[in-house]
Amino acid sequence: MVRVSVAVVAIVAIVYIVLFSPIFKIKSAAFTKEQSCLNESSQLDKFSVFGKNIFFLNREKLSLDLKAEFPCIDNARIQKVLPSKLNFDVVTKQPVARIEGTNLAATKDGLLIQAPQKSQIPTIFLSYDQNVQVASKIVDEKVLFALQVAASLLKSDFVPQNIRILDLGDVAVYGNYNIVAIFSSSKDVDVQLDSLQSVLARSKIDAAKIAKIDLRFDNPVIIYR
């Protein structure tokens, strides 16, 4: 009985320390991405993080709350460092296209930010009635599709330089070798990108002879110079 009582007391003591000891109250935060849009402890004040028991912090909820508060955040990973510290690994959304005639750029989801000084991203031409202000978001589905195309092409061998939105929301991309690639707004971007890559791979030696690759059909239509 004595041993059981000692064990119970020990368990209660441990639980009490975990739940109520100031040792486990969050006191500091570190940010691994110095250039991200979340890089100061004061930016966490709204979320009542400091002083909360580290074991009770819901990291998934905090990450979602941060993304809602700071639209520039693409992803926020939070690591608990016992006894009282949080590490934030924040990835900032990157621009995929400059807005022609402005000093702004757009991310894949349409967030408008200051255009970076040195960045190899294409220029997109918008109609004059578009709202282009820092921190505003583009909601036009045609433009968002064009930005999705730009984001996908930045990971490909086709180097986009200028982007124009055509009738019905189709997109014309002017790239390296002076090739124009036409994307359909009614087809999956990745499927069309795979077709484009396949055409370029087959025509690698004579790619400069291609004037246009139209991806709006079941099979790409290639027009030569």
Backbone as JSON, one array per atom type, in Angstrom:
{
  "sequence": "MVRVSVAVVAIVAIVYIVLFSPIFKIKSAAFTKEQSCLNESSQLDKFSVFGKNIFFLNREKLSLDLKAEFPCIDNARIQKVLPSKLNFDVVTKQPVARIEGTNLAATKDGLLIQAPQKSQIPTIFLSYDQNVQVASKIVDEKVLFALQVAASLLKSDFVPQNIRILDLGDVAVYGNYNIVAIFSSSKDVDVQLDSLQSVLARSKIDAAKIAKIDLRFDNPVIIYR",
  "N": [[0.83, -1.21, 0.0], [1.95, 1.18, 0.79], [3.89, 1.53, -1.18], [2.25, 1.82, -3.41], [0.92, 4.19, -2.75], [3.05, 5.99, -2.76], [3.73, 5.89, -5.45], [1.4, 6.92, -6.61], [1.4, 9.5, -5.56], [3.75, 10.44, -6.76], [3.02, 10.39, -9.44], [0.91, 12.25, -9.46], [2.36, 14.5, -8.72], [4.05, 14.81, -10.93], [2.16, 15.28, -12.96], [1.09, 17.66, -12.02], [3.3, 19.35, -12.21], [3.72, 19.36, -14.96], [1.33, 20.51, -15.86], [1.03, 22.96, -14.45], [3.44, 24.16, -13.8], [5.62, 26.94, -14.2], [7.78, 26.46, -15.72], [7.14, 25.2, -18.12], [5.78, 27.07, -19.55], [5.38, 28.94, -22.49], [8.02, 30.93, -23.54], [9.7, 32.05, -25.44], [10.47, 32.58, -28.98], [11.79, 31.43, -32.06], [12.9, 32.2, -35.37], [13.46, 30.74, -38.4], [13.63, 31.59, -40.99], [14.83, 34.38, -42.02], [14.12, 36.36, -43.84], [11.44, 36.16, -44.18], [7.87, 36.92, -44.03], [7.05, 36.67, -41.5], [8.76, 37.2, -38.78], [9.28, 38.18, -36.26], [8.88, 38.14, -32.73], [6.9, 39.75, -31.67], [4.88, 39.71, -33.52], [3.38, 37.58, -32.87], [1.79, 38.2, -30.77], [-0.98, 38.63, -30.95], [-2.04, 36.1, -30.93], [-1.86, 35.03, -28.45], [0.26, 33.38, -27.55], [2.57, 33.36, -25.91], [3.23, 32.47, -22.56], [1.43, 30.45, -22.53], [0.86, 26.99, -21.81], [3.21, 24.8, -23.09], [2.64, 22.19, -23.84], [-0.03, 22.22, -24.38], [-0.35, 23.69, -26.64], [-1.77, 23.98, -29.79], [-0.4, 23.16, -32.62], [-1.15, 22.86, -35.32], [-3.51, 24.36, -35.53], [-2.52, 26.91, -34.87], [-0.77, 27.32, -36.99], [-2.58, 27.48, -39.14], [-4.01, 29.75, -38.33], [-2.03, 31.69, -38.48], [-1.5, 31.73, -41.23], [-3.91, 32.72, -42.11], [-3.88, 35.27, -41.0], [-1.55, 36.39, -42.04], [-1.31, 36.76, -45.23], [0.87, 36.42, -46.87], [2.21, 34.17, -46.14], [3.15, 30.98, -47.11], [3.6, 28.46, -46.05], [3.77, 27.3, -42.69], [5.7, 25.84, -40.38], [5.81, 24.54, -37.15], [7.79, 23.95, -34.37], [8.04, 22.42, -31.24], [10.15, 23.17, -28.6], [11.29, 21.88, -25.82], [12.04, 23.3, -22.62], [10.32, 25.54, -23.1], [10.15, 26.88, -25.58], [9.5, 27.92, -28.99], [10.04, 27.0, -32.34], [9.91, 28.48, -35.48], [9.44, 27.68, -38.79], [9.14, 29.28, -41.55], [7.73, 29.58, -44.72], [7.67, 31.8, -47.31], [5.3, 33.05, -49.66], [6.08, 33.03, -53.11], [6.64, 35.29, -55.85], [5.2, 34.83, -59.11], [4.87, 36.16, -61.45], [5.45, 39.33, -62.95], [3.54, 42.35, -62.86], [2.61, 44.0, -65.66], [3.6, 47.32, -66.38], [3.61, 48.21, -63.78], [5.08, 48.3, -60.44], [4.71, 45.93, -59.23], [4.2, 42.46, -58.33], [2.75, 39.18, -58.73], [1.66, 36.43, -56.75], [1.15, 32.85, -57.0], [-1.47, 32.41, -56.14], [-2.63, 34.86, -56.54], [-2.01, 37.01, -54.85], [-0.84, 40.28, -54.43], [2.32, 41.74, -54.43], [5.33, 43.66, -53.69], [7.39, 43.9, -56.5], [10.21, 41.83, -56.89], [13.65, 42.89, -56.99], [15.65, 41.44, -58.35], [14.79, 38.88, -60.17], [13.93, 36.14, -62.11], [11.26, 36.15, -63.55], [8.24, 35.94, -65.5], [6.48, 38.56, -67.34], [3.19, 39.64, -66.92], [0.36, 40.67, -68.74], [-2.28, 42.69, -67.94], [-5.78, 43.64, -68.01], [-6.92, 47.06, -67.88], [-8.78, 47.48, -65.89], [-8.21, 45.99, -63.69], [-7.64, 45.53, -60.19], [-4.83, 46.69, -58.82], [-2.99, 46.77, -56.29], [-0.7, 46.84, -53.57], [-0.83, 44.04, -51.42], [-3.45, 43.49, -52.03], [-5.75, 41.15, -53.58], [-5.94, 39.29, -56.54], [-8.87, 38.28, -58.11], [-10.01, 37.51, -60.42], [-10.83, 34.83, -62.4], [-9.7, 34.14, -64.86], [-7.23, 35.44, -64.84], [-6.08, 34.23, -62.61], [-5.83, 31.64, -63.53], [-3.9, 32.07, -65.5], [-1.76, 32.8, -63.87], [-1.36, 30.41, -62.56], [-0.46, 28.87, -64.68], [1.94, 30.24, -65.18], [3.36, 29.71, -62.8], [3.71, 26.93, -63.0], [5.26, 26.75, -65.33], [7.63, 27.92, -64.55], [8.99, 25.91, -63.36], [9.81, 24.34, -65.37], [11.43, 23.41, -68.53], [10.8, 25.24, -70.36], [11.13, 28.6, -70.76], [9.32, 31.15, -69.54], [8.5, 34.42, -70.71], [6.76, 36.57, -71.42], [3.27, 36.97, -70.76], [0.02, 36.66, -71.95], [-3.51, 37.09, -71.78], [-5.99, 35.42, -73.52], [-9.0, 35.34, -75.56], [-11.84, 33.77, -74.03], [-10.38, 33.02, -71.87], [-8.12, 31.54, -72.37], [-4.52, 31.14, -72.52], [-1.65, 32.78, -73.68], [1.73, 32.2, -73.87], [4.84, 33.62, -74.16], [7.96, 32.49, -74.85], [11.37, 31.23, -74.4], [13.49, 30.9, -77.3], [11.74, 32.28, -78.84], [9.29, 31.06, -78.95], [5.8, 30.53, -78.91], [3.51, 29.41, -76.6], [0.34, 28.04, -76.28], [-2.12, 27.8, -73.91], [-4.96, 26.01, -72.77], [-7.78, 27.08, -70.97], [-9.63, 25.28, -70.14], [-8.51, 22.87, -69.72], [-6.42, 20.65, -67.8], [-3.61, 22.11, -66.26], [-1.15, 20.82, -65.67], [-1.24, 18.55, -67.31], [-1.15, 19.73, -69.82], [1.33, 20.95, -69.62], [3.02, 18.74, -69.49], [2.69, 17.8, -72.09], [3.8, 19.93, -73.51], [6.47, 19.81, -72.61], [7.16, 17.35, -73.68], [7.03, 17.84, -76.44], [9.08, 19.76, -76.7], [11.26, 18.25, -75.87], [11.46, 16.36, -77.92], [12.07, 18.02, -79.99], [14.47, 19.23, -79.48], [16.94, 19.81, -80.73], [16.19, 21.29, -82.98], [14.62, 23.31, -81.92], [14.45, 26.06, -82.25], [13.21, 26.39, -84.64], [10.54, 26.2, -84.22], [7.5, 27.95, -84.1], [5.04, 28.17, -82.8], [3.28, 26.41, -80.25], [0.4, 24.82, -79.83], [-1.63, 23.93, -77.29], [-4.25, 23.34, -76.88], [-5.69, 21.31, -77.95], [-6.44, 17.75, -78.38], [-4.06, 16.55, -79.15], [-0.93, 18.21, -79.24], [-0.65, 21.02, -81.38], [1.69, 21.92, -83.69], [3.31, 24.67, -85.01], [5.51, 25.65, -87.48], [8.25, 27.87, -88.28]],
  "CA": [[0.0, 0.0, 0.0], [2.82, 2.34, 0.87], [4.49, 1.71, -2.49], [1.2, 2.34, -4.3], [0.68, 5.58, -2.39], [4.19, 6.76, -3.24], [3.62, 5.97, -6.91], [0.3, 7.84, -6.91], [1.89, 10.84, -5.24], [4.72, 10.8, -7.79], [2.28, 10.67, -10.68], [0.2, 13.51, -9.25], [3.36, 15.56, -8.73], [4.48, 15.0, -12.32], [1.06, 15.91, -13.68], [1.0, 19.05, -11.54], [4.44, 20.1, -12.78], [3.48, 19.51, -16.4], [0.19, 21.39, -16.11], [1.02, 24.26, -13.79], [4.75, 24.74, -13.57], [6.01, 28.0, -15.14], [8.87, 25.98, -16.57], [6.62, 24.79, -19.41], [5.07, 28.16, -20.22], [6.15, 29.39, -23.65], [8.67, 32.21, -23.24], [10.44, 32.63, -26.57], [10.24, 32.01, -30.3], [12.88, 31.64, -33.01], [12.43, 32.16, -36.75], [14.6, 30.27, -39.22], [13.64, 32.29, -42.27], [14.96, 35.79, -41.63], [13.5, 37.25, -44.81], [10.02, 35.85, -44.33], [6.98, 37.97, -43.55], [6.84, 36.43, -40.07], [10.13, 37.06, -38.28], [9.42, 38.84, -34.97], [8.02, 37.59, -31.68], [5.76, 40.65, -31.43], [3.81, 39.36, -34.46], [2.61, 36.48, -32.29], [1.03, 38.68, -29.61], [-2.43, 38.49, -31.19], [-2.45, 34.71, -30.79], [-1.71, 34.65, -27.03], [1.16, 32.23, -27.5], [3.48, 33.42, -24.77], [2.56, 32.22, -21.29], [0.61, 29.25, -22.65], [1.57, 25.74, -21.58], [3.7, 24.33, -24.38], [2.01, 20.92, -24.17], [-1.4, 22.46, -24.81], [-0.38, 24.47, -27.87], [-2.19, 23.26, -30.99], [0.45, 23.7, -33.68], [-1.88, 22.89, -36.58], [-4.41, 25.51, -35.49], [-1.73, 28.13, -34.91], [-0.28, 27.47, -38.36], [-3.71, 27.96, -39.96], [-4.31, 31.12, -37.92], [-0.96, 32.54, -39.01], [-1.69, 31.87, -42.67], [-5.07, 33.59, -42.29], [-3.5, 36.62, -40.6], [-0.48, 36.86, -42.93], [-1.53, 36.1, -46.53], [2.15, 36.17, -47.55], [2.76, 32.89, -45.7], [2.77, 29.8, -47.89], [3.56, 27.35, -45.11], [4.39, 27.6, -41.4], [5.92, 24.65, -39.55], [6.1, 24.95, -35.77], [8.41, 22.89, -33.58], [8.12, 22.68, -29.81], [11.46, 22.88, -28.02], [11.1, 21.9, -24.37], [10.74, 23.35, -21.94], [9.49, 26.73, -23.23], [10.5, 27.62, -26.79], [8.93, 27.5, -30.26], [10.8, 27.3, -33.55], [9.04, 28.68, -36.63], [10.05, 27.57, -40.11], [8.1, 29.91, -42.36], [8.01, 29.72, -46.15], [6.9, 32.92, -47.86], [4.85, 32.89, -51.04], [6.98, 33.63, -54.08], [5.95, 35.81, -57.03], [5.36, 34.03, -60.33], [4.79, 37.03, -62.62], [5.38, 40.77, -62.74], [2.38, 42.99, -63.47], [3.11, 44.96, -66.64], [3.28, 48.72, -66.14], [3.6, 48.5, -62.35], [6.22, 47.75, -59.7], [4.13, 44.84, -58.45], [4.24, 41.08, -58.83], [1.67, 38.36, -58.19], [1.94, 35.05, -56.4], [0.31, 31.89, -57.71], [-2.89, 32.55, -55.74], [-3.13, 36.19, -56.86], [-1.6, 38.04, -53.9], [0.03, 41.28, -55.04], [3.42, 42.17, -53.57], [6.34, 44.43, -54.39], [8.17, 43.06, -57.4], [11.62, 41.71, -56.47], [14.61, 43.56, -57.86], [16.32, 40.46, -59.2], [14.03, 37.64, -60.22], [13.63, 35.75, -63.49], [9.86, 35.76, -63.69], [7.66, 36.59, -66.69], [5.6, 39.72, -67.19], [1.82, 39.35, -67.34], [-0.37, 41.86, -69.18], [-3.65, 42.67, -67.44], [-6.64, 44.72, -68.46], [-6.76, 48.23, -67.03], [-9.75, 47.54, -64.8], [-7.78, 45.13, -62.59], [-7.21, 46.23, -58.98], [-3.43, 46.34, -58.61], [-2.44, 47.45, -55.13], [0.02, 45.94, -52.68], [-1.59, 43.28, -50.44], [-4.76, 43.1, -52.54], [-5.7, 39.84, -54.24], [-6.63, 39.13, -57.81], [-9.93, 37.27, -58.0], [-10.43, 37.15, -61.77], [-10.46, 33.44, -62.66], [-8.82, 34.06, -66.03], [-5.88, 35.85, -64.42], [-5.58, 33.2, -61.7], [-5.39, 30.52, -64.37], [-2.65, 32.5, -66.13], [-0.73, 32.73, -62.84], [-1.1, 28.98, -62.35], [0.39, 28.48, -65.81], [3.27, 30.82, -64.95], [4.0, 28.97, -61.71], [4.11, 25.62, -63.51], [6.33, 26.9, -66.31], [8.88, 28.28, -63.88], [9.64, 24.66, -62.97], [9.99, 23.55, -66.59], [12.5, 23.82, -69.44], [10.28, 26.36, -71.16], [11.35, 29.81, -69.96], [8.31, 32.15, -69.9], [8.94, 35.81, -70.68], [5.56, 37.4, -71.39], [2.02, 36.2, -70.71], [-1.19, 37.42, -72.32], [-4.76, 36.34, -71.64], [-6.74, 35.46, -74.76], [-10.44, 35.15, -75.43], [-12.29, 32.58, -73.31], [-9.5, 32.72, -70.75], [-6.92, 30.82, -72.77], [-3.33, 31.9, -72.17], [-0.51, 32.72, -74.59], [2.99, 32.43, -73.17], [5.95, 33.84, -75.07], [9.11, 32.0, -74.11], [12.66, 31.16, -75.05], [13.49, 30.55, -78.72], [10.61, 33.0, -79.45], [8.17, 30.14, -79.11], [4.56, 30.87, -78.22], [2.75, 28.24, -76.15], [-1.05, 28.4, -76.0], [-2.73, 26.91, -72.92], [-6.42, 26.06, -72.68], [-8.29, 27.25, -69.61], [-10.56, 24.19, -69.85], [-7.73, 21.64, -69.55], [-5.51, 20.65, -66.66], [-2.33, 22.75, -66.58], [-0.06, 19.86, -65.62], [-1.33, 17.71, -68.5], [-0.66, 20.54, -70.94], [2.77, 21.15, -69.42], [3.67, 17.49, -69.89], [2.68, 17.77, -73.55], [4.77, 20.92, -73.94], [7.8, 19.27, -72.34], [7.38, 16.26, -74.63], [7.32, 18.46, -77.75], [10.4, 20.4, -76.63], [12.27, 17.2, -75.78], [11.61, 15.75, -79.25], [12.55, 19.03, -80.94], [15.51, 19.98, -78.77], [17.97, 20.29, -81.65], [15.61, 22.28, -83.89], [13.56, 24.04, -81.2], [14.37, 27.43, -82.76], [12.37, 26.41, -85.85], [9.13, 26.18, -83.82], [6.92, 29.27, -83.86], [3.92, 28.09, -81.84], [2.8, 25.09, -79.81], [-0.97, 25.02, -79.36], [-1.93, 22.8, -76.41], [-5.68, 23.33, -76.6], [-6.31, 20.16, -78.61], [-6.08, 16.45, -77.81], [-2.62, 16.46, -79.4], [-0.39, 19.54, -79.49], [-0.51, 21.46, -82.77], [2.97, 22.62, -83.8], [3.45, 25.49, -86.21], [6.92, 25.97, -87.68], [8.54, 29.16, -88.93]],
  "C": [[0.86, 1.25, 0.0], [3.44, 2.64, -0.49], [3.49, 2.31, -3.48], [0.97, 3.81, -4.03], [1.81, 6.48, -2.89], [4.11, 6.96, -4.74], [2.53, 6.96, -7.31], [0.74, 9.28, -6.67], [2.85, 11.33, -6.3], [4.03, 11.18, -9.09], [1.56, 12.01, -10.59], [1.18, 14.68, -9.32], [3.83, 15.87, -10.15], [3.41, 15.71, -13.14], [0.94, 17.38, -13.3], [2.11, 19.9, -12.16], [4.19, 20.38, -14.26], [2.4, 20.55, -16.67], [0.38, 22.81, -15.6], [2.39, 24.89, -13.59], [5.07, 25.81, -14.61], [7.13, 27.57, -16.07], [8.39, 25.69, -17.99], [5.74, 25.86, -20.07], [5.96, 28.73, -21.32], [6.7, 30.8, -23.38], [9.35, 32.85, -24.44], [10.1, 31.91, -27.86], [11.44, 32.35, -31.19], [12.35, 31.43, -34.42], [13.6, 31.82, -37.66], [14.7, 30.97, -40.55], [13.65, 33.79, -42.0], [14.24, 36.73, -42.58], [12.0, 36.99, -45.0], [9.17, 36.99, -43.77], [6.56, 37.73, -42.1], [8.22, 36.19, -39.46], [10.36, 37.76, -36.94], [8.42, 38.27, -33.98], [6.78, 38.43, -31.45], [4.59, 40.33, -32.37], [2.93, 38.22, -33.94], [1.7, 36.93, -31.16], [-0.47, 38.44, -29.75], [-2.93, 37.09, -30.87], [-2.25, 34.16, -29.37], [-0.85, 33.4, -26.86], [1.99, 32.21, -26.23], [2.71, 33.32, -23.45], [1.67, 31.0, -21.32], [1.47, 28.01, -22.4], [1.94, 25.13, -22.94], [3.05, 23.02, -24.81], [0.6, 21.1, -24.72], [-1.49, 23.26, -26.11], [-0.75, 23.58, -29.06], [-1.44, 23.85, -32.19], [-0.29, 23.82, -35.01], [-2.81, 24.1, -36.63], [-3.64, 26.82, -35.57], [-1.2, 28.38, -36.32], [-1.37, 28.0, -39.28], [-4.05, 29.41, -39.62], [-3.28, 32.1, -38.47], [-1.14, 32.78, -40.5], [-2.89, 32.76, -42.98], [-4.73, 35.04, -42.0], [-2.46, 37.23, -41.55], [-0.61, 36.16, -44.28], [-0.23, 35.78, -47.27], [2.75, 34.83, -47.17], [2.23, 31.76, -46.57], [2.65, 28.58, -46.98], [4.29, 27.74, -43.83], [4.48, 26.31, -40.58], [6.41, 25.1, -38.18], [6.65, 23.76, -34.99], [8.46, 23.31, -32.11], [9.5, 22.26, -29.3], [11.32, 23.01, -26.5], [12.3, 22.54, -23.68], [9.82, 24.49, -22.39], [9.74, 27.54, -24.5], [9.8, 27.04, -28.01], [9.86, 27.89, -31.4], [9.83, 27.39, -34.73], [9.85, 28.59, -37.92], [8.99, 28.04, -41.11], [8.57, 30.03, -43.81], [7.08, 30.79, -46.71], [6.5, 32.62, -49.3], [5.77, 33.66, -51.99], [6.2, 34.16, -55.29], [6.2, 34.93, -58.24], [5.28, 34.88, -61.59], [4.76, 38.5, -62.19], [4.13, 41.32, -63.44], [2.88, 44.1, -64.38], [2.66, 46.38, -66.31], [3.24, 49.12, -64.69], [4.91, 48.01, -61.73], [5.77, 46.6, -58.81], [4.33, 43.49, -59.14], [3.12, 40.31, -58.15], [2.17, 36.97, -57.86], [0.96, 34.14, -57.13], [-1.17, 32.06, -57.38], [-3.4, 33.98, -55.88], [-2.8, 37.29, -55.87], [-0.61, 38.98, -54.56], [1.06, 41.77, -54.04], [4.37, 43.05, -54.38], [7.17, 43.49, -55.27], [9.62, 43.0, -56.94], [12.54, 42.37, -57.47], [15.24, 42.59, -58.84], [15.55, 39.14, -59.13], [13.65, 37.35, -61.66], [12.2, 35.22, -63.58], [9.26, 36.51, -64.87], [6.82, 37.8, -66.33], [4.22, 39.35, -67.71], [1.11, 40.66, -67.66], [-1.82, 41.73, -68.75], [-4.46, 43.79, -68.07], [-6.58, 45.86, -67.45], [-7.73, 48.28, -65.86], [-9.38, 46.62, -63.64], [-7.32, 45.98, -61.41], [-5.79, 45.79, -58.65], [-2.85, 47.22, -57.51], [-1.77, 46.42, -54.23], [-0.93, 45.34, -51.64], [-3.02, 42.97, -50.89], [-4.61, 41.77, -53.28], [-6.49, 39.88, -55.54], [-7.65, 38.01, -57.68], [-10.44, 36.82, -59.37], [-9.92, 35.75, -62.1], [-9.53, 33.29, -63.86], [-7.39, 34.4, -65.65], [-5.27, 34.79, -63.5], [-5.11, 31.98, -62.48], [-4.05, 30.85, -65.02], [-1.49, 32.43, -65.12], [-0.36, 31.29, -62.51], [-0.19, 28.44, -63.45], [1.81, 28.97, -65.59], [4.03, 30.04, -63.89], [4.5, 27.61, -62.19], [5.28, 25.73, -64.48], [7.66, 27.26, -65.68], [9.66, 27.05, -63.41], [9.99, 23.79, -64.18], [11.2, 24.04, -67.38], [12.08, 24.98, -70.33], [10.36, 27.62, -70.31], [10.34, 30.88, -70.37], [8.85, 33.57, -69.76], [7.77, 36.78, -70.59], [4.32, 36.52, -71.45], [0.85, 37.11, -71.04], [-2.4, 36.5, -72.22], [-5.6, 36.53, -72.9], [-8.24, 35.36, -74.49], [-10.74, 33.81, -74.76], [-11.36, 32.17, -72.19], [-8.29, 31.88, -71.09], [-5.71, 31.73, -72.6], [-2.24, 31.69, -73.22], [0.75, 33.09, -73.82], [4.11, 32.52, -74.19], [7.23, 33.49, -74.33], [10.4, 32.01, -74.88], [12.53, 30.59, -76.46], [12.36, 31.25, -79.48], [9.44, 32.07, -79.77], [6.97, 30.63, -78.31], [3.85, 29.56, -77.86], [1.35, 28.69, -75.75], [-1.65, 27.35, -75.07], [-4.24, 27.11, -72.89], [-6.85, 26.17, -71.22], [-9.24, 26.13, -69.2], [-9.84, 22.85, -69.67], [-6.77, 21.77, -68.38], [-4.14, 21.2, -67.07], [-1.21, 21.73, -66.64], [-0.06, 18.93, -66.84], [-0.78, 18.46, -69.7], [0.85, 20.77, -70.84], [3.55, 19.9, -69.82], [3.76, 17.39, -71.41], [3.71, 18.74, -74.11], [6.2, 20.39, -73.77], [8.15, 18.17, -73.34], [7.74, 16.81, -76.01], [8.73, 19.05, -77.76], [11.51, 19.36, -76.58], [12.52, 16.57, -77.15], [12.25, 16.72, -80.24], [13.73, 19.82, -80.39], [16.55, 20.57, -79.73], [17.44, 21.42, -82.52], [14.51, 23.1, -83.23], [13.38, 25.44, -81.75], [13.49, 27.53, -84.0], [10.88, 26.43, -85.51], [8.65, 27.6, -83.55], [5.85, 29.22, -82.78], [3.6, 26.63, -81.53], [1.43, 25.31, -79.17], [-1.41, 23.77, -78.6], [-3.43, 22.63, -76.14], [-6.4, 22.12, -77.19], [-5.85, 18.86, -77.96], [-4.58, 16.2, -77.97], [-2.1, 17.85, -79.74], [-0.27, 19.83, -80.98], [0.75, 22.34, -82.85], [3.02, 23.37, -85.11], [4.92, 25.93, -86.31], [7.08, 27.31, -88.4], [8.64, 28.96, -90.44]]
}
